[in-house]
Amino acid sequence: MSEIKYDIVVLGGGTGGYIAAIRAAQLGKKVAIVEKDKLGGTCLHRGCIPSKALLRSAELFAAMKVSEDYGISTSSVELNVPGVMSRKQRIVDQLHQGVQFLMKKNKIDIFYGNGRIIGPSIFSPRSGAVSVEKADGEIGMLLSENLIIATGSKPRSLPGLQVDGEYVLTSEEALNLDKLPKSILIIGGGVIGVEWASMLSDFGVEVTIVEVDSRIVGLEDEDISRELERLFKKRKIKMITGAKILTETLKLENGQAVLQADKNGERLDLIAEKVLVSVGRQANIEGIGLESTDIKVERGVIHVNRHMQTSESHIYAIGDVIGGLQLAHVAGHEGIAAVEHICGLNPHPMEPHLVPKCTYTRPEIANVGWTEKQAAEKGHQIKVGKFSFKAVGKALVYGESDGFVKVVADAKTNDILGVHMIGPHVTDYITEAALAQVLNATPWEVGQTIHPHPTLSEALGEAMLAVDGNAIGS
């Protein structure tokens, strides 16, 4: 068994893991990553990037079908599913090569295989050493002063509903469909569920969403949920809220999945060619050797402090494996924070409510801060500003004028408490709102910032002015 010593070993080469490794290398540390699959992890290969590539194809396909509205005549528009999937894979492959290049550039060693934490032994006086079992059965040992666990997550399943990859899918299997179904039942109306609903609807699939909550995207501001529901209805996406899937009723008949759902005691019959289970994600904590440590696991995730330290101070954990906001940009930020704490740089702890969050439906959704309801529950006296994209010239030029920007502010202090957006390309300019909150800016200050015309960002500036009744365009 070979032994190699490092300053920091990162268990998992996804977004959080490889960003942590790069930051550690920048700070002069000798670093290794242990990855059992491919660098880039779920985000690059089975999540963010491939799904957004498919969403872009769906968005373009939907636009081409109404090209006459733009004065462009086409004889026909046809969907080439293999071509869509090929483009998706080219993007993933290009970014994968980029990550590999960054590893070489920063002199980070990569060990491919199953990594497992081992307890105190002759190799190391404390837990944290990592054994790596390669595909050929060879086992190596990595010794380090500090370990960062970044093993990510996987789609959560529903008990009694077996994912078979043919009739019952998660988002991972759906990413590799070679043929689109005529109909699909999506279980779960959260971010992933509504993104797939939007995409597949644009591709011409008959979509039904079943959500146990009283509304879809239930973590969004209520006004945002209502607007998305309204726009989905216009697109003939069927939504059944406040309903629980009865998994034991699943039957496969005549090439279709047959299920029932319970809504207020009434049983609803549901039939579709495929079922997409989208009920969240669970941390990858099995088989990584946590039992050899004193690390605490609570509610299925690793418990850490504000510096990403586990109960063993030399072992850190970041990303989906610690729960919280399961977002790639959060994992990357946590990875940098963990490394900088290891190196004694005293990084500023992340404040979860100041993280911008994005949903890539058509239209897009983005938010930062508290919803109106959350702000009121925290004791704030609220004032609100809203501005519709129908009054924004660039939105009309784009032909995408549905949606609005909503600003929630404190009536006493004038602090911005939250910004909620649904409309064209809002994910590209939510960062301005996030920066405003980090800098404790007021709506007046953001409203006084000159927003160029014509741009979609004008809606944000106008919504800020609308908080005090001073919007120019309404």
C-alpha positions in Angstrom: 0.0 0.0 0.0 1.5 3.3 -1.1 1.4 6.4 1.1 1.5 10.0 -0.1 1.4 13.0 2.2 -0.5 16.2 1.5 -1.4 19.4 3.2 -5.1 19.1 2.2 -7.0 16.2 0.7 -10.4 16.9 -0.8 -12.8 14.0 -1.0 -15.0 14.7 -4.0 -14.2 16.6 -7.2 -17.5 18.4 -7.9 -17.8 22.2 -8.0 -17.2 22.7 -4.3 -14.3 20.2 -4.2 -12.3 21.4 -7.2 -12.8 25.1 -6.3 -11.6 24.4 -2.7 -8.6 22.6 -4.2 -7.7 25.5 -6.5 -7.9 28.0 -3.6 -5.7 25.8 -1.5 -3.1 25.5 -4.3 -3.2 29.3 -4.7 -2.3 29.6 -1.0 0.7 27.3 -1.5 -0.7 24.1 -0.2 0.0 20.6 -1.6 -3.4 19.3 -2.6 -5.0 16.2 -3.8 -8.6 15.4 -4.9 -10.2 11.9 -4.6 -12.9 11.4 -7.2 -14.8 8.2 -8.0 -16.3 9.4 -11.3 -15.4 12.6 -13.2 -14.2 16.0 -12.2 -17.0 18.4 -12.1 -19.4 16.2 -10.3 -23.2 16.4 -10.5 -23.3 20.0 -11.5 -21.2 19.5 -14.6 -22.2 16.0 -15.7 -25.7 15.3 -14.3 -27.2 18.6 -13.2 -26.7 22.4 -13.7 -24.9 22.4 -17.0 -26.6 19.7 -19.0 -30.0 20.7 -17.9 -29.4 24.3 -18.8 -28.2 23.3 -22.2 -31.4 21.4 -22.8 -33.4 24.3 -21.4 -31.7 26.6 -24.0 -32.6 24.3 -26.8 -36.2 24.2 -25.6 -36.3 28.0 -25.3 -35.0 28.4 -28.8 -37.4 25.8 -30.2 -40.4 27.6 -28.5 -39.2 30.9 -30.0 -38.8 29.5 -33.5 -42.4 28.2 -33.4 -43.6 31.8 -33.1 -41.0 33.3 -35.5 -43.8 34.9 -37.5 -44.3 37.3 -34.5 -40.8 38.6 -35.3 -41.4 38.9 -39.1 -39.5 35.7 -39.9 -41.2 33.1 -42.0 -40.1 29.5 -41.8 -41.4 26.5 -43.8 -41.2 24.2 -40.8 -39.5 23.7 -37.4 -38.6 20.3 -36.3 -37.0 19.0 -33.1 -34.0 16.8 -33.5 -33.6 15.1 -30.1 -30.3 13.4 -30.8 -29.0 16.8 -32.0 -30.2 18.4 -28.8 -28.5 15.7 -26.7 -25.3 16.0 -28.8 -25.0 19.7 -28.2 -25.6 19.2 -24.5 -22.7 16.7 -24.4 -20.3 18.9 -26.3 -20.8 21.7 -23.8 -20.3 19.3 -20.9 -17.1 17.8 -22.5 -15.7 21.3 -23.2 -16.2 22.4 -19.6 -14.8 19.0 -18.3 -11.6 19.6 -20.3 -11.4 23.1 -18.7 -11.6 21.7 -15.2 -8.9 19.2 -16.0 -6.7 22.0 -17.3 -7.2 23.9 -14.1 -6.1 20.9 -12.1 -2.9 20.7 -14.1 -2.3 24.4 -14.0 -2.5 24.5 -10.2 -0.5 21.2 -9.8 -3.4 19.4 -8.0 -3.1 15.6 -7.9 -6.1 13.6 -8.9 -6.8 10.1 -7.6 -9.7 8.3 -9.3 -11.3 5.7 -7.2 -13.5 5.1 -4.1 -12.2 7.3 -1.2 -12.8 6.2 2.3 -11.8 8.0 5.6 -10.0 5.7 8.0 -9.6 6.1 11.7 -6.4 6.5 13.8 -3.9 3.9 12.8 -0.1 3.4 12.3 -0.4 5.6 9.2 -2.0 8.6 11.0 -2.5 9.3 14.8 -6.0 10.7 14.1 -8.8 10.0 11.7 -8.7 11.8 8.4 -6.4 9.7 6.3 -8.1 8.5 3.1 -7.7 5.1 1.4 -8.3 5.1 -2.3 -9.5 2.0 -4.0 -8.9 2.2 -7.8 -10.8 0.4 -10.5 -8.1 -2.3 -10.8 -8.3 -3.1 -7.1 -5.1 -1.3 -6.1 -5.4 0.6 -2.8 -3.4 3.7 -2.0 -3.3 5.8 1.2 -3.4 9.6 1.3 -2.2 11.3 4.5 -3.0 14.9 5.2 -3.1 17.6 7.8 -6.6 18.5 6.8 -9.5 16.8 5.0 -12.4 18.4 3.1 -15.4 16.3 2.5 -17.2 17.3 -0.7 -19.1 14.2 -1.8 -22.3 16.0 -2.9 -25.7 14.5 -3.2 -28.0 12.3 -5.3 -31.7 12.5 -6.3 -34.0 11.5 -3.4 -36.4 8.7 -4.2 -39.9 8.0 -2.9 -40.4 4.8 -0.9 -42.4 2.4 -2.9 -41.6 4.0 -6.2 -38.7 2.2 -7.8 -36.6 4.2 -10.3 -36.1 1.8 -13.2 -34.8 4.2 -15.8 -37.5 3.3 -18.3 -40.9 4.3 -16.8 -39.8 5.9 -13.6 -36.9 8.4 -13.8 -35.0 11.0 -11.8 -33.4 14.0 -13.4 -30.2 12.0 -14.0 -31.9 9.4 -16.2 -34.0 12.1 -18.0 -30.8 13.8 -19.1 -30.0 10.9 -21.4 -33.4 10.3 -23.0 -32.9 9.4 -26.7 -36.6 9.9 -27.4 -39.1 12.3 -25.8 -42.3 10.8 -24.3 -45.7 12.1 -25.4 -46.6 12.7 -21.8 -44.9 12.9 -18.4 -46.0 13.1 -14.8 -43.6 15.1 -12.7 -43.7 14.4 -8.9 -42.5 17.5 -7.1 -43.0 21.2 -8.0 -39.8 22.5 -6.6 -37.0 24.1 -8.7 -35.9 20.9 -10.5 -39.5 19.9 -11.2 -40.6 23.2 -12.7 -37.5 23.5 -14.8 -38.2 20.0 -16.3 -41.8 20.9 -16.7 -40.9 24.1 -18.6 -38.4 22.4 -20.8 -40.5 19.4 -21.7 -43.5 21.5 -22.4 -41.5 23.6 -24.8 -40.4 20.4 -26.5 -44.1 19.5 -27.0 -44.5 17.0 -24.2 -47.8 16.9 -22.3 -46.8 17.7 -18.7 -48.6 17.2 -15.3 -47.0 18.4 -12.1 -48.1 16.9 -8.7 -47.0 18.8 -5.7 -47.8 18.0 -2.1 -47.5 21.7 -1.0 -50.3 24.1 -1.7 -48.3 25.8 -4.5 -45.4 25.1 -6.8 -42.0 26.6 -6.0 -43.1 26.9 -2.4 -39.9 28.5 -1.2 -40.5 31.5 -3.5 -42.4 34.6 -2.6 -46.1 33.9 -3.0 -46.5 36.4 -5.7 -43.8 34.7 -7.7 -45.5 31.3 -7.3 -48.8 32.7 -8.4 -47.3 34.2 -11.5 -45.5 31.0 -12.5 -48.7 29.1 -12.1 -50.6 31.6 -14.2 -48.0 31.4 -17.0 -47.8 27.6 -16.8 -51.5 27.4 -17.2 -51.3 29.5 -20.3 -48.8 26.9 -21.7 -51.2 24.0 -20.9 -49.0 22.6 -18.1 -51.3 20.9 -15.7 -50.6 21.4 -12.0 -52.2 19.5 -9.1 -51.2 21.0 -5.8 -52.0 19.8 -2.2 -51.9 16.2 -3.5 -49.9 13.2 -2.3 -48.8 10.5 -4.7 -49.9 7.0 -3.6 -46.8 5.2 -4.6 -48.3 1.7 -3.9 -50.8 2.3 -6.7 -48.1 2.3 -9.5 -48.9 0.0 -12.4 -47.3 -0.3 -15.8 -49.9 -0.9 -18.4 -49.7 -0.7 -22.2 -46.4 1.3 -22.2 -47.7 3.8 -19.6 -47.4 4.4 -15.9 -50.6 4.5 -14.0 -50.7 6.2 -10.6 -53.1 7.6 -8.1 -52.8 10.7 -5.9 -54.8 11.7 -2.9 -56.1 15.3 -2.8 -58.3 16.2 0.2 -59.4 12.6 0.5 -60.3 12.3 -3.2 -58.3 9.8 -5.3 -57.1 11.1 -8.7 -56.1 8.8 -11.5 -52.9 9.8 -13.3 -51.6 8.3 -16.5 -48.4 9.2 -18.4 -45.7 7.5 -20.5 -43.1 8.4 -18.0 -42.8 9.5 -14.4 -40.1 12.0 -13.2 -39.4 11.9 -9.5 -38.3 15.3 -8.4 -38.6 15.4 -4.6 -35.2 16.9 -3.6 -31.7 15.4 -3.1 -30.0 13.5 -0.3 -26.4 13.8 0.9 -23.8 11.2 -0.2 -22.6 10.1 3.2 -22.7 6.3 2.8 -19.5 4.4 2.2 -17.1 7.2 2.9 -15.9 6.1 6.3 -17.8 8.5 8.6 -18.2 5.6 11.1 -14.4 5.8 11.6 -14.7 9.4 12.8 -16.5 11.4 15.5 -18.2 13.4 12.8 -21.9 14.1 13.7 -24.6 13.4 11.2 -27.9 15.1 11.8 -31.0 14.6 9.6 -29.0 12.9 7.0 -26.3 15.6 6.5 -23.0 16.3 8.1 -23.1 18.8 10.9 -20.6 21.7 10.6 -19.9 25.0 12.3 -19.9 28.4 10.6 -16.3 27.7 9.4 -17.3 24.4 7.7 -15.6 22.4 10.4 -17.0 19.1 11.6 -16.8 17.9 15.2 -13.3 16.8 14.3 -11.6 20.2 13.8 -9.2 19.1 11.1 -12.0 17.7 8.9 -14.2 20.1 7.1 -17.3 19.4 4.9 -18.9 21.6 2.2 -21.7 21.6 -0.4 -24.7 19.4 -0.6 -23.3 16.9 1.9 -24.0 19.5 4.7 -27.5 20.3 3.6 -28.7 23.9 3.5 -28.7 25.5 0.1 -27.8 22.8 -2.3 -26.4 25.1 -5.0 -23.2 24.9 -6.9 -22.2 28.5 -6.2 -22.8 27.9 -2.5 -20.6 24.8 -2.5 -17.8 26.8 -4.2 -18.1 29.6 -1.7 -18.1 27.1 1.2 -15.0 25.4 -0.3 -13.1 28.7 -0.4 -14.2 29.5 3.1 -13.0 26.2 4.4 -9.6 26.4 2.8 -9.1 30.0 4.0 -10.0 29.0 7.5 -7.5 26.1 7.4 -4.9 28.7 6.3 -5.8 31.1 9.1 -7.2 33.8 6.9 -10.4 34.3 9.0 -13.0 34.4 6.1 -16.3 36.0 6.6 -19.0 33.3 7.2 -21.7 33.0 4.5 -25.1 34.4 5.3 -27.6 32.0 3.6 -30.4 34.5 3.0 -28.0 36.7 1.0 -27.3 34.0 -1.5 -28.9 34.7 -4.9 -31.1 31.7 -6.1 -32.1 31.0 -9.6 -34.7 28.9 -11.4 -34.3 28.5 -15.2 -37.9 28.1 -16.3 -39.5 30.2 -19.0 -39.7 32.8 -17.8 -36.8 32.7 -15.3 -37.1 33.2 -11.6 -34.4 34.7 -9.3 -34.4 36.0 -5.7 -32.3 37.1 -2.8 -33.2 37.9 0.8 -36.5 37.3 2.6 -39.9 36.8 1.0 -42.6 39.3 2.1 -44.1 36.7 4.4 -40.7 35.8 6.0 -39.9 39.5 6.5 -43.2 40.1 8.3 -42.7 37.0 10.5 -39.3 38.4 11.5 -41.1 41.5 12.9 -40.3 44.0 10.1 -42.8 46.6 9.0 -43.0 46.1 5.3 -43.2 48.3 2.2 -43.2 46.8 -1.3 -42.4 48.0 -4.7 -43.3 46.1 -7.9 -42.7 46.8 -11.6 -43.9 44.9 -14.6 -41.8 43.9 -17.5 -44.7 45.0 -19.8 -43.4 48.5 -19.2 -39.8 47.7 -20.1 -38.8 48.4 -23.7 -36.2 45.7 -23.9 -38.7 43.1 -22.7 -41.1 44.1 -25.5 -38.2 43.9 -28.0 -37.4 40.4 -26.8 -41.0 39.5 -27.0 -40.9 38.3 -23.4 -42.8 40.8 -21.3 -44.5 38.5 -18.7 -43.4 38.8 -15.1 -42.3 41.5 -12.7 -39.7 42.6 -10.1 -40.7 42.9 -6.5 -38.7 44.6 -3.8 -39.4 44.1 -0.1 -38.0 46.8 2.2 -38.2 47.8 5.9 -40.6 50.7 6.3 -38.6 52.0 9.3 -35.0 51.6 8.3 -35.5 51.6 4.5 -33.2 48.5 4.3 -33.7 46.2 1.4 -35.0 42.9 2.8 -35.6 40.9 -0.3 -35.8 41.1 -4.1 -37.9 38.7 -6.1 -38.0 38.5 -9.9 -39.8 36.5 -12.5 -39.3 37.5 -16.1 -36.8 37.4 -19.1 -33.3 36.5 -18.1 -33.6 37.7 -14.5 -30.9 35.2 -13.4 -28.4 37.4 -15.2 -29.0 40.5 -13.1 -30.1 39.3 -9.7 -26.5 39.8 -8.6 -27.1 43.6 -8.5 -29.8 43.0 -5.9 -27.5 40.7 -4.0 -24.7 43.2 -3.9 -27.2 45.9 -2.8 -28.1 43.8 0.2 -24.5 42.9 1.1 -23.7 46.7 1.0 -26.8 47.6 3.0 -28.0 49.8 0.2 -31.5 51.3 0.3 -34.1 51.1 -2.5 -33.5 54.8 -3.1 -29.8 54.3 -3.6 -30.3 51.4 -6.1 -33.0 53.5 -7.8 -30.6 56.4 -8.2 -28.1 54.1 -9.9 -28.4 54.8 -13.6 -29.7 51.7 -15.4 -28.9 51.9 -19.1 -31.7 52.1 -21.6 -33.0 49.9 -23.2 -32.0 47.0 -20.9 -34.0 44.5 -18.8 -32.2 45.7 -15.7 -34.4 48.9 -15.8 -37.1 46.8 -14.2 -35.0 46.4 -11.1 -34.2 50.1 -10.9 -37.9 51.0 -11.4 -39.0 48.5 -8.7 -36.6 50.0 -6.3 -38.1 53.5 -7.0 -41.6 52.0 -6.7 -41.0 51.1 -3.0 -41.6 54.8 -2.3 -44.0 55.5 -5.1 -41.4 57.1 -7.4 -41.2 54.7 -10.3 -41.1 56.7 -13.5 -42.5 54.1 -15.8 -45.8 53.4 -14.0 
